[in-house]
Amino acid sequence: MSKYKLIIFDVDGTLTNIKNSWQELHKLAGTWDKKETKNLIELYEKKIITYKEFCEKELFLISETKIKESSILSNLQKTLLPHKNLYKMFFDLKNLGLNIATISSGLQFVSNILNLKKYIDFAYFNEVKIKEDFLTNNFNLIVDDDKLNIFYELLNFYNITEDNVIFVGDGRNDIPISKKVKMFLALNTEILELKNIAKFELSSPIDLDIITNFIKTII
C-alpha cells in the first residue's frame, strides 16, 4: 500500500498558463505599473508590512478603479488556459487512491473559472468580497504567504504526516511546503531553490499526463 495519501497543487503557473493572478488583476485594473503598487511590493519584500496588510492595500488600490467582477471573469476566460490534461490528471490521480487539494494564495477568480471544487477534494484560495458586481477592499485571508496554515489543516484532517504528501508547485511561496515534504515536484519553475529540492521537474510546455505517469512509479 502506498504511503502517499494526499497530493497538493499550487494553482497559478502550476496548473495554468497564468503565473500570478494578483498581477493579472492589477493589469486588468490598470494598477500594475503604478508607483503605489511598486512601493507596496517593496514594503512587503522588506517585511515592513505583513502579507495581510500587503493584500489589503493592494485591494484598496484595485477597488478604487471600480473594476467589476464580470469584467474580470470575462477577460480571464479569454486568456486563462489550464495545462494540458488537467482534468484527466485529477481523474487518474483519484483512481490511484490519492486525495487531491489545491492551495493558492491567489484570489478566487482562477480557481472558480477552472471549477476546481467540482473535480478535487479541497480548493483553498483567498477571497475578495464583491458588492453589486464591483470588487471591494474587503478581503478574506484564507491562505497565508507560506501556505503552511492550510497545509497543516489538511494533515490534521486526513490524520497523516508530511511524509504522506506529494506537493507540486512553482513559486517562491511554495518553498516552505516543499521543504516539509519528501516528495516535491516542480512545474515550470524558474526558482533555483525549488529546482534543487524537487524530485521531479517538468518545464514548459506542460502536459500533466507526465506528472500522472511519474506518480504511478512512486506509489
N, C-alpha and C positions, 0 to 999 in steps of 0.2 A: 504494500500500500504506500502511495506517495506521501512524503512528509509535507508537500505543498498543499495548502488548503485554500489559499486566497491569492489572487493576483490583483494588484492595484496599478492603475494607469494614471499618469498625468494626462491632461487633455490638450491644451494649446501646444501645437507643434508636435506632440507625441501621437495624437490621433487625427490631427487635421493639418491643413496647409497653413493655417493662421498661427503664427508663433506666439502672439501676445494679444489677447482680446481686449485688455485695457488700452493698449496702443491703438488698436483698431477703433475703439470707441472714441478716443481722443481725436483721431483723424476724421472720423465722421462728424464730430462736433466742431472741428476746426481749431482745437486747442493744443494739438500735439507740439507745434513749434513755438508756442507762446513762452515767453520768459518765465512766467509764473510756474508753468509745468516743469521746465528745466530746473528751476530753483527747488521745487518740491522733491524732485528725484535726487538732487544733490543733498538736500537735508536728510532724506531717508537713508541714502547710501552712507552718509557720515554718522548715522544713528542719532541725529539730533531730534528727530521725531520718530514716533513708533509707527509700525505698519498700519495700525488702525487709523492713526492721525493722518498718515500719508493718503490712505484710501479716501477718507472723509474729505480731505482738502482737494484731492483730485476730482471727486464727485461734485464738490461745490463749483469748481471751475466749469465742469462739463454741463451741469444742470443749469448754470447761468445762461447757457446758449439756447435754452428752451428746446432742446432736441427731443423728438418724440420716439417712443418705443417702436411704433410702427415703421418709422423711417430706419431705425437701427436694424430691425429684423429684415426689412426689405433689402437693404444694402448688403447685409451679411449673407443672406440667402443667395445673392448673386456671386459672392466671392468665396464663401466658405465651402471647402471640399474635405470630406473625410478621406483618410488614406485608403488605398485600395484594399478591399475585402474586410473592412472594419466589422460589419455586422456578421459576416461569415466567421470571422475570428471569434467574436463573442459566442456564437452558436457552438463552434468547435471546442472552445475552452470550457463551456458548461458541460459538454458531452464528456470531457476529460475529468469531470468531477470538481472543477475549480469554482469557488465563489469569485465574483468579479465586482470591483469597485473602482470608481474614478475619484480623484481628489484634485480639484482645480482651484487655484487662487484667483482665477478669472471670474467675471460676472456670469450671470445665469444665461445669457443670450446664446452662447455657443452650445452649451450642454442641452439647452432646451430645443434648439434647432436640430441638433443631432438626435433628439428624443432618447437620450441615454437611459433614462429611468425605465423605459419600456424593455430594454434589452439586458440590463445588468441588475445586480442586487442593490447597490448603493451608488448614487451620484452626488458628490458634495461639491458645492461651489458657493461663492459669495453672491449676495443679492442686493441690488439697488431697488428701492421702492418706487413704484410707478403710481402717478396720480393723474387721472383723466388723460392717459396716453403720454404724459410728459415724465421724463426722468426727474426724480427729486434728489436732494442730497441726503436723504435718509438711507442708511446703509446697515445691512445685517452682516457682520463679520462672522462667518461660519468656519472658514479655513484661514488659519494664520499664515504668516510668510514662510514658515519652515514646514508646515503641513503636519507636524507631529501630533497636534491635538486630535486630529481625525484619525491618524494612523493608530494611535493607542486606543482610541474609542473602538475602532474596528477589531483590534486584537482582543479587547475585553469582550466584545460582542460574540466573537467566534471562539473565545477561550483558547487562543493559540499564542504562540511566541513569534518573535521576529524571524526565527528560522523556518517558519511555516509559510512565509510570504515571498512572493515574487513581485518585484517592483519595476515598473517601466516608466522612464522619464527622459527629459531632455534639458531642463532648465536649471539655473543656479539654485532656485528654491527647492529643487529635488535632491540636492546634495545631502541634507540631514537624514532623510529616509534611506537614501542609497547606502549610507554608512551603517544603518541599523540592520539591514537585511544582508543575507549571504548571497542572494541571487538577484542582482540588479542588471537590467537590460537597458542599454542606451539607444534611443531612437533619434537619429538626425541631430545629434548634439554637436556644438562647437566648443563645449567646455572640457578642457583637458582633464580636470579632476574627475568628471563623470566618466570620461573615456578610460581613465586608469582604474576606476572602481568596477566598471562593467565586466560581466562575464560573457556578454554578447553585445555586439554593436551593429546596428543597421543604419546605413546612410541613405540619403535620397537618391532615386525615387523609392518610396516606401510601399512595399507590398506586405501587408500584415499576415499573409499566409506564411511568410518566412518565420515570423515570431511563433505562430502556432506550431510549425514543424520543429523549431528549436525546443519549444516547451515539451513536445512529445518525447524528446530524447532525455529529458531530465526528470520526468515523473513516472 
